[in-house]
Amino acid sequence: MENTEKLANSKEVIAYIAERFPKCFTVEGEAKPLKIGIFQDLATRLEGDPKVSKTQLRAALRQYTSSWRYLHSVKPGASRVDLDGNACGELEQEHIDHAAQTLSESKARAAERRKQQQAKKSEGQAKNAGKTAPKGKKAAAQSAKGRTSKPKPAKMTKKESEPRRELSANDVVVGKDVNVNMGNGNLPATIVEINKDEVRVRLTNGLTMLVKAEHLSA
């Protein structure tokens, strides 16, 4: 029996309509500007589909068209497409300008969030360092003992790795070669999809994964 359970969220709806209309929607790589009125076309073509409702379609379209990947596609010379991939005329300049402004504002907000998260992380590290530092009285008492025992050789400390260069908002683009920061190591990867705070990357072994933009570096 065919599974007719409704899709759970907008991400699943986008994947579903990309499967049904692959010449119009994509889940990774470069997107295509959509025909004006595409929602009504979708609602008509999927009418009676038990997996998805009109409300879900509307929410999924809103998420799809506000993604960085889609906003990057709204550029001079690009043509809108219908559900079957047929060209529906070139984009108007006002739509191109609006997409560029929306993209710039979204990237600025994402950069500010990363900055705040980094500040909180640094503050937490500073607090932890303060907890492990010797108390002033204890240090003075140790000094007052005046012991003349042979000083212990200094312990070898692990050499810290070179600081990673955090990506700027303009660096986060599809096709960019980056490093995914995983603990003490980096994994080389390529950006294949951008969705606001999350970025989908493809590792050198072919696997893809979703990461926060703050975990990427040059």
C-alpha positions as CSV (number, residue, x, y, z in Angstrom):
1,M,0.0,0.0,0.0
2,E,1.4,3.4,-1.0
3,N,2.4,5.7,1.9
4,T,0.1,8.7,1.9
5,E,1.2,10.2,5.2
6,K,1.4,14.0,5.0
7,L,4.9,15.5,4.7
8,A,6.2,16.8,8.1
9,N,7.8,20.2,7.2
10,S,8.8,22.6,4.5
11,K,12.1,20.9,3.9
12,E,10.3,17.7,3.0
13,V,7.7,19.5,0.9
14,I,10.5,21.2,-1.1
15,A,12.2,17.8,-1.7
16,Y,8.8,16.4,-2.8
17,I,8.0,19.1,-5.3
18,A,11.6,19.0,-6.6
19,E,11.1,15.3,-7.2
20,R,7.8,16.0,-9.0
21,F,8.9,19.0,-11.0
22,P,12.7,18.6,-11.4
23,K,12.9,21.1,-14.3
24,C,11.6,23.8,-12.0
25,F,12.8,23.1,-8.4
26,T,16.1,21.9,-7.1
27,V,17.3,21.0,-3.6
28,E,21.0,21.7,-4.3
29,G,23.1,23.6,-6.8
30,E,21.9,26.6,-8.7
31,A,18.2,27.4,-8.5
32,K,16.0,28.9,-11.2
33,P,13.8,32.0,-10.8
34,L,10.1,30.9,-10.6
35,K,7.2,32.0,-12.8
36,I,5.0,34.6,-11.2
37,G,1.9,32.8,-10.0
38,I,3.7,29.5,-9.6
39,F,1.8,28.8,-6.3
40,Q,-1.5,28.6,-8.2
41,D,0.0,26.2,-10.8
42,L,1.4,24.0,-8.0
43,A,-2.0,24.0,-6.1
44,T,-3.7,22.9,-9.3
45,R,-1.3,20.2,-10.3
46,L,-1.1,18.8,-6.7
47,E,-4.8,19.2,-6.0
48,G,-6.0,16.1,-4.1
49,D,-2.5,15.0,-3.3
50,P,-2.7,13.4,0.1
51,K,0.9,14.2,1.0
52,V,0.7,18.0,0.9
53,S,-1.8,20.8,1.6
54,K,-2.0,24.3,0.1
55,T,-0.9,25.7,3.4
56,Q,2.2,23.5,3.3
57,L,2.9,24.5,-0.3
58,R,2.6,28.2,0.5
59,A,5.0,27.9,3.5
60,A,7.5,25.8,1.5
61,L,7.5,28.3,-1.4
62,R,8.2,31.1,1.0
63,Q,11.2,29.2,2.5
64,Y,12.4,28.3,-1.0
65,T,12.3,31.8,-2.4
66,S,13.9,33.4,0.6
67,S,16.9,31.1,0.6
68,W,20.3,32.5,-0.4
69,R,20.6,30.0,-3.1
70,Y,17.4,31.2,-4.8
71,L,18.1,34.9,-4.2
72,H,21.5,34.4,-6.0
73,S,19.5,33.1,-9.0
74,V,17.5,36.3,-9.4
75,K,20.0,38.1,-11.5
76,P,20.2,40.0,-14.9
77,G,19.7,37.8,-17.9
78,A,18.0,35.0,-16.0
79,S,14.6,33.7,-17.1
80,R,11.7,32.6,-15.0
81,V,10.5,29.0,-15.5
82,D,7.2,27.2,-15.1
83,L,6.7,23.8,-13.5
84,D,7.8,22.1,-16.6
85,G,10.9,24.2,-17.0
86,N,9.6,26.3,-19.9
87,A,10.9,29.9,-20.0
88,C,8.4,32.5,-18.9
89,G,10.2,35.8,-19.7
90,E,13.2,37.6,-18.2
91,L,13.3,39.1,-14.8
92,E,12.3,42.7,-14.2
93,Q,15.0,45.0,-12.8
94,E,12.9,45.8,-9.7
95,H,12.7,42.1,-8.8
96,I,16.5,41.8,-9.3
97,D,17.1,44.8,-7.1
98,H,14.7,43.5,-4.4
99,A,16.4,40.1,-4.4
100,A,19.9,41.7,-4.1
101,Q,18.8,43.9,-1.2
102,T,17.0,40.9,0.6
103,L,20.2,38.8,0.1
104,S,22.5,41.5,1.5
105,E,20.3,42.1,4.6
106,S,20.0,38.4,5.2
107,K,23.7,37.9,5.1
108,A,24.3,40.9,7.4
109,R,21.9,39.4,9.9
110,A,23.6,36.0,9.7
111,A,27.1,37.7,10.2
112,E,25.8,39.5,13.2
113,R,24.4,36.3,14.7
114,R,27.8,34.6,14.2
115,K,29.6,37.6,15.8
116,Q,27.3,37.3,18.9
117,Q,27.8,33.6,19.1
118,Q,31.5,34.0,18.9
119,A,31.5,36.6,21.6
120,K,29.5,34.3,23.9
121,K,31.9,31.5,23.2
122,S,34.9,33.7,24.0
123,E,33.2,34.9,27.2
124,G,32.6,31.3,28.3
125,Q,36.2,30.4,27.6
126,A,37.4,33.3,29.6
127,K,35.2,32.3,32.6
128,N,36.5,28.7,32.4
129,A,40.1,30.0,32.4
130,G,39.4,32.1,35.4
131,K,38.1,29.1,37.4
132,T,41.4,27.2,36.8
133,A,43.7,30.1,37.6
134,P,45.5,29.9,41.1
135,K,44.1,32.1,43.8
136,G,46.2,35.1,44.9
137,K,46.6,34.1,48.5
138,K,47.5,30.5,47.5
139,A,50.2,31.7,45.1
140,A,51.6,34.1,47.7
141,A,51.8,31.3,50.3
142,Q,53.6,29.1,47.9
143,S,56.1,31.8,47.2
144,A,56.7,32.5,50.9
145,K,57.8,28.9,51.6
146,G,61.1,29.8,49.8
147,R,61.8,26.2,48.7
148,T,65.1,25.7,47.0
149,S,64.3,22.4,45.4
150,K,65.4,21.9,41.9
151,P,62.9,23.4,39.5
152,K,61.0,20.9,37.4
153,P,61.5,21.1,33.7
154,A,58.8,22.9,31.9
155,K,56.2,20.6,30.3
156,M,56.0,20.4,26.6
157,T,52.8,21.9,25.4
158,K,51.1,21.0,22.2
159,K,51.6,23.5,19.5
160,E,48.4,25.3,18.7
161,S,47.2,25.1,15.1
162,E,47.3,28.2,13.0
163,P,44.1,30.3,13.5
164,R,41.4,29.6,11.0
165,R,40.2,32.5,8.8
166,E,36.5,32.9,9.3
167,L,34.5,33.3,6.1
168,S,32.8,36.6,5.4
169,A,29.2,36.7,4.3
170,N,30.3,37.3,0.7
171,D,32.4,34.2,0.8
172,V,29.4,31.9,1.5
173,V,28.4,31.1,-2.1
174,V,27.6,27.9,-4.0
175,G,30.7,26.3,-5.5
176,K,33.1,27.8,-2.9
177,D,35.8,25.5,-1.6
178,V,35.9,25.6,2.2
179,N,37.0,23.8,5.3
180,V,34.5,22.3,7.8
181,N,35.8,22.8,11.3
182,M,35.4,19.5,13.1
183,G,37.0,19.6,16.6
184,N,40.8,20.0,16.1
185,G,40.7,19.1,12.4
186,N,39.4,20.5,9.2
187,L,37.6,18.6,6.4
188,P,37.9,20.0,2.9
189,A,34.5,20.5,1.2
190,T,32.5,22.5,-1.4
191,I,29.4,24.5,-0.7
192,V,26.4,23.1,-2.7
193,E,23.5,24.8,-1.0
194,I,22.8,27.8,1.1
195,N,19.8,28.1,3.4
196,K,20.0,31.1,5.7
197,D,21.9,29.8,8.9
198,E,22.6,26.4,7.5
199,V,24.9,25.5,4.6
200,R,25.0,22.1,2.8
201,V,28.5,21.0,1.8
202,R,29.9,18.1,-0.2
203,L,32.9,16.4,1.3
204,T,35.7,15.0,-0.9
205,N,34.3,11.5,-0.4
206,G,31.0,12.5,-2.0
207,L,29.0,12.7,1.2
208,T,26.9,15.9,1.9
209,M,26.1,17.4,5.3
210,L,24.4,20.4,6.8
211,V,26.6,22.7,8.9
212,K,26.3,26.2,10.4
213,A,28.1,28.9,8.4
214,E,30.1,29.7,11.5
215,H,31.8,26.3,11.3
216,L,33.2,27.0,7.9
217,S,36.6,28.6,7.2
218,A,38.8,29.4,4.3
